[in-house]
Amino acid sequence: MTIERLPPKRYPRVEIGRRAMAFATDFLVVWLVSSFLGSSSLGIQIAQILLFIFAWLVIRVLVAYNNQGQSLGRWAFDIKVLDTERGRVPGLQVMLKREAITCLGALLVSVTLGNIWRNPTAIVLLFPLAIDCGVALSDNELKQALHDRFANTMVVSSQRGYSLDVKIRRLIAAGRRNMRK
């Protein structure tokens, strides 16, 4: 007697644009919160970095773990994170492992934004996040970024959320119709 493995259930994958907008929403919230500890002096602010990491882990790990795999940004764009093998919300340890990698990339973007005017070579700090997320562009089947592959997670569409991208498209279409009149 042999046990056959069933093929994994197909979930609706999320296009890169929606994933980027959800990431940007979470990043903007965390960056605004952490910017309160920033100062106008040149260089990296340790207190600001620690607050950024703490806020990132709260929003992207604790909130997502307790909210069916959805952080604030993922909820706004109808996206959730699932475990690839089980098809359920990943455990807290898996979410922490996944978001530690994205937190590093987001932190480097934050440092870049704080120092780009004084030091234009800070743009090099964007490369780790670009490489991490750029892998999803080449993955036609699962659309997994490096942090998804490392944590064995996937980002899928959800029925639960605010559908901010759809509402923005409707507003733009209505604005174009009004401009033509």
N, C-alpha and C positions, 0 to 999 in steps of 0.2 A: 504494500500500500504506500503510495507516495502522496505527499501533500503539495498541491499546486498553489503557487502564489498568484493571487489575483492582481491584475494590473492596477496601478494606483488610480484613484479617482481623479478625474479631470476637473480642475477648478478654473474659473474664468481668470485669466492672468490680467495684470494691470499694465497698461502702457507706461512707458518711461516718463512721459510728461506729467501724468497724474501722480506718479511716485515722487517726482521732483517737486511738484507743488505741495504735496503733503509734507515732504522733508523741509521745504522752505518755510512752511507755516510753523512747524515745530521749532525750527531753527530761529525764526524771527521772535517767537515768544521767549525762548530761552535766552537769546542774545539781548533782548530788551531788559529782561529781568537782571541778567548779569552785568549789564552796562551801568547799573546804578552804583556799582563798586569801582568803576573805572575812574581814572584820573587823566589829566591832560599831559602827564609826563611821558616821555619817550620810553618805549620798551614794553615788556610783558608784565601785566599786573597779576600777581599770584592769587590774591583774594578774589579777583574777578574770574580767574580760571577755575578756582575751586567752586565758586558759586555756579559757574557754567556747567561744570561736571555734575554737581549735585542736582541742579534743575533739570539737566538732560536726562539723568537717570530716573528722576521722579516722573517726568512727563512721558518718556519713551519706554520705561520699564514698568514702574509701578502702576501708572495709569493704564497702560496698554494691557498689562497682566490682569488687572481688575476690570477691564472694560472690553472683554471679548477680543483682545488683540488689536485694539484701536487706541492710538494716541489722539491728541487733539487734531493734529493735521490729518491723520488717517481717517478720523471720523468725518472731518470736513469734506473729504474727497471719496468717501465710500470705499475704503481700503482696510484690510486687516491682515495680520501676520498669522500664519499657521505653521505647525510642524509638518514637514514634508512626509514623514512616515505615517503619522496617525491622523493627520487632517484636522487637528484640534489646536487650540491656543497653546503655544509652547509653555513649558514650565518657566519658573522665575529664573533659574540658573541659565537656561538656554537664552532667554530674553536678555539677561545681563551680559552673556558672552557676545551675543549679536550686537547689542547696542554699545558695548565698549569699543568696538571697532568703528561704528558710525560716529560715536562721540569724539574719538580722536580726529576723524576727518572734519567734523563740524567745529571742533575746537581750533583746528588749524585755519579754517575759514574765518572764524571769529578773530583770530590773531591777525590774519591777513587784512581783514576789513579795518581793524584798528590801526594798522601800520602802513597801509598802502600809500597814503599821501606822503608820508615822510620817507618811505623806503620802497620804491616800486619793485624791487626784487623780491619782495614778500609774496608776490604772485606765485612763486614756486611752491609755496605752502599749499596751494590748491591741488597739486598733482596727486597726492595720496587719495583724496576723495574722488577725483576724476578717474583714477585707475580702478578704485574699488567699485564705483558705480558704472564705469564704462564697460566692465565685463558683462553686465546685463544686456548691453546692446548687441553683443555678439552671440549671446545665448538665445537661439530662436525658440527652443522648446520650453524651457522652464523660466527664462528671463530672471535668473538668479544673479545677484551681485556677489562679490567675494564674501561679504559679511553673511549673506544668506547661505552660501555654500559651506562656510565654516560652521555655522550654527545649525545647518540642516533645516532651514526654514524657507518659506515661500510667501510672497505677497500676492494676495488675491482680492478680487472685487467682493464687495459686501452689499447686502441689501439694506444694511443699517448705516445711516449716516445723514449728512446734511446736503450732499450733492452740490457743493459749492461750484464745481467746474461747470455743471449743467446750468446753474442759475446765472453764472457770469456769461456763458454763451448766449443765453436768452436775452440778457440785458444788452449785450453788444448787438445782437440781431435786431432788437427793438430800436436801439439807437440808430442803427443804419437805416431802418425803415423810416424813422422820423426825419432823418436827414434828407432822404429822397423826396419827401413830401413838400 
